Amino acid sequence: MENKLANPAPLGLLGFGMTTILLNIHNLGFFPVSAVIISMGIFYGGLAQIIAGILSYKNGKTFAGTAFTSYGFFWLTLVGIWLFPNTGFEMAGTTPAPFFGCYLALWGIFTAFMWWGTWGGSKVQQFVFLSLTILFFVLAIEKITGIESLAPIAGGIGVICGSSAFYLAVAELLEEQKNKRVLPY
């Protein structure tokens, strides 16, 4: 009897997409960072993506496994950067904005290479990674230069990026459920 694993990509894409949308609604200036974003960052953007990544590895999908686990840990580190300064540990002080920009730039470089890995595949997947690459670099430039007017631009890019991941997740879910392609991707 074959033990077939389900496709974990929709879970990972939804964890990434929904959390990215919420954070970028904040970047657009509508809401402050709050327990909503922090909780989504830990549990859905973080843990759900890590679980999807581990299951992707188990399915022999190295690219998906690397993407989901990496971005899951991105969300956990981001929440750590926000929360650790409030712990009282001397070394866990507030991160200077330019150093935070370096953190974001490293994620942008990683994402650019991941985008390269999508070439020849799904157009929506390519768009998710391209828009995420742009998002990381716009945020990095904003933090390094202090040009705060870039935050809402990043917010718009982030909402579009997260929405495209959400769309891809739904397209994959519906295709599996209906046994035919319902939405193009």
Solvent accessible surface area in square Angstrom, and as a share of the most:
residue,aa,sasa,rsa
1,M,242,1.08
2,E,143,0.64
3,N,130,0.67
4,K,168,0.71
5,L,57,0.28
6,A,76,0.59
7,N,65,0.33
8,P,13,0.08
9,A,17,0.13
10,P,8,0.05
11,L,67,0.33
12,G,0,0.00
13,L,19,0.09
14,L,29,0.14
15,G,0,0.00
16,F,12,0.05
17,G,0,0.00
18,M,71,0.32
19,T,0,0.00
20,T,4,0.02
21,I,37,0.19
22,L,55,0.27
23,L,20,0.10
24,N,2,0.01
25,I,49,0.25
26,H,51,0.23
27,N,23,0.12
28,L,61,0.30
29,G,65,0.63
30,F,139,0.58
31,F,133,0.55
32,P,97,0.61
33,V,51,0.29
34,S,48,0.31
35,A,74,0.57
36,V,87,0.50
37,I,7,0.04
38,I,36,0.18
39,S,50,0.32
40,M,39,0.17
41,G,0,0.00
42,I,47,0.24
43,F,125,0.52
44,Y,55,0.21
45,G,0,0.00
46,G,0,0.00
47,L,76,0.38
48,A,10,0.08
49,Q,1,0.01
50,I,18,0.09
51,I,92,0.46
52,A,0,0.00
53,G,0,0.00
54,I,99,0.50
55,L,65,0.32
56,S,2,0.01
57,Y,101,0.38
58,K,142,0.60
59,N,52,0.27
60,G,62,0.59
61,K,121,0.51
62,T,95,0.55
63,F,67,0.28
64,A,24,0.19
65,G,0,0.00
66,T,40,0.23
67,A,5,0.04
68,F,18,0.08
69,T,19,0.11
70,S,24,0.16
71,Y,8,0.03
72,G,0,0.00
73,F,104,0.43
74,F,13,0.05
75,W,5,0.02
76,L,49,0.24
77,T,63,0.36
78,L,5,0.03
79,V,6,0.03
80,G,11,0.11
81,I,46,0.23
82,W,65,0.23
83,L,69,0.34
84,F,121,0.50
85,P,42,0.26
86,N,126,0.64
87,T,67,0.39
88,G,72,0.69
89,F,151,0.63
90,E,171,0.76
91,M,196,0.87
92,A,21,0.16
93,G,47,0.45
94,T,114,0.66
95,T,41,0.24
96,P,88,0.55
97,A,50,0.39
98,P,71,0.44
99,F,137,0.57
100,F,27,0.11
101,G,0,0.00
102,C,63,0.38
103,Y,42,0.16
104,L,6,0.03
105,A,23,0.18
106,L,121,0.60
107,W,42,0.15
108,G,0,0.00
109,I,83,0.42
110,F,57,0.24
111,T,0,0.00
112,A,34,0.26
113,F,124,0.51
114,M,16,0.07
115,W,70,0.25
116,W,150,0.53
117,G,51,0.49
118,T,4,0.02
119,W,136,0.48
120,G,85,0.82
121,G,41,0.39
122,S,30,0.19
123,K,150,0.64
124,V,27,0.16
125,Q,52,0.23
126,Q,31,0.14
127,F,89,0.37
128,V,6,0.04
129,F,17,0.07
130,L,63,0.31
131,S,6,0.04
132,L,6,0.03
133,T,13,0.07
134,I,76,0.39
135,L,7,0.03
136,F,7,0.03
137,F,70,0.29
138,V,24,0.14
139,L,20,0.10
140,A,3,0.02
141,I,87,0.44
142,E,12,0.06
143,K,56,0.24
144,I,83,0.42
145,T,74,0.43
146,G,51,0.49
147,I,88,0.44
148,E,136,0.61
149,S,77,0.50
150,L,36,0.18
151,A,22,0.17
152,P,62,0.39
153,I,97,0.49
154,A,0,0.00
155,G,0,0.00
156,G,24,0.23
157,I,37,0.19
158,G,0,0.00
159,V,39,0.22
160,I,100,0.51
161,C,0,0.00
162,G,0,0.00
163,S,48,0.31
164,S,15,0.10
165,A,0,0.00
166,F,80,0.33
167,Y,74,0.28
168,L,5,0.03
169,A,0,0.00
170,V,44,0.25
171,A,0,0.00
172,E,32,0.14
173,L,84,0.42
174,L,57,0.28
175,E,49,0.22
176,E,107,0.48
177,Q,147,0.65
178,K,115,0.49
179,N,143,0.73
180,K,131,0.55
181,R,135,0.49
182,V,66,0.38
183,L,50,0.25
184,P,102,0.64
185,Y,47,0.18
